[in-house]
Amino acid sequence: MSFSSNGKEAHVAELRPEVSHMPQYDNMTAREYLGTRISSLKPPMTKLENPITLLRMLNTQQWMFFLVAFAGWTWDAFDFFTVSLTVSQLAATFKVSTTGTCSPPTRSQTLLTFPQT
């Protein structure tokens, strides 16, 4: 998507005609801005674009950013579940009890953060 030199979208009306009538927020008071936010909370009931078409618009750099973010998210999930699966071994290593009032997903973080004596 291209942007003009002042930071606003150059061809907003082409891509999303429903936002071409949106108010400009330059030189508004806080009260005026909040008044426009309430009316803009309702999403427009327009036909959604085909997601395949949108994905084809991504360039190589954007695909790489997406893949790196997805890999980081996947690694974070893997790390979370490996810690969750090894709570008893971690408790034995740090000489703490695994019994408590925490729910299983947060038990491992609680054991490591607040060890019981």
N, C-alpha and C positions, 0 to 999 in steps of 0.2 A: 504494500500500500504506500503510495507516495504522499509526502507532506510538503506543504508550501514553506517558504522561508520563515514565516511567523509561527510555525508549529501547528497550524490547523490543517486538517485533512483537505487535500486539494480537490478530490472528487467524491465528496461525501454523498452528494445527490445521486451520483451514478450507482454507487454500491448500496446505499441504504437511504432510500427516499424518505423514509419515515422520520429520520433525524435532521433533515434539511430545515425543518421548521422549529427546531429546538432553540431556546433562547440563548443568547450570548451572555456569558458570565463576567465579562470585563466591566469594571467600574460599577459593580453592584454592592449594595449594602448586605450585611449578613441576613437581615430580615427578608429582603427581596430574594436572595439566593435560596433560603429555606422555603419560601413560598413556591419557588419553581421546582424544588426537589419533590414536594408532595405530589404534584401533578405528573412528574416524570417517573414515579415509582411503578406505575402500571405499565407492563411491557406491551409493546404494540402487537396487535393481532395480525401480523403479516406472515406470509408464507415463508418458511425457512428455506435457506439455500441448501443445495445438495452438499453434504459433508465431503464427498469425494472431490467435488470441484474446489472446495476450500483447501483441501489437503494438497491438491495439485498446484495451488498458488504459492506454496512454501518454497523458498529457495534452499540451496544446499546448506548454508549457514544456519537457517532456521531449523532444518531437519537435524543438524548436528546438535544444536541446543536442546531440541526435544529429546534426542536419544541420550544425551548426557544426563538430563534431568530424570528421564525414565530409569536409567541405570542407577542413579543415586537413590531414587525412591525405592527401587527394587532391593538395593543393598541395605538400605535402612530397614526395610521389612524383614529381610533375612537376618540381620543382626538382632532385631527385636525378638524374633521367634527363637533364635538360638539361645538367647539369654533366658527367655521364658521356659525353654525346654531343659535348661541346665540349672534351675533354681536350687535344687537340692545339693548339687555339687558346689555351687557358689556359696551356699549357706554353710556347708562343711568346711570349705576353704577359709571363710571369714569367721567361723565358729559362732554362728548365729542360728536361731531357730527359724524354721519356715512356717510355724503356726502364727496366726495373727488374724486381724479383721480385714485385711486388704483383699480385694478381688484378685483373682489369678493374673490378669494382665498387668496390674500395677505392683504385684508383690515383689517382683525382682528389683524394680527401681526403689521400692521402699526398703528392702533389705540392704541394698547397697548404700542408700542415703542415710537411713536411720538404723544402724545396727543395734540389735537387742543384746543385752548382756545376760 
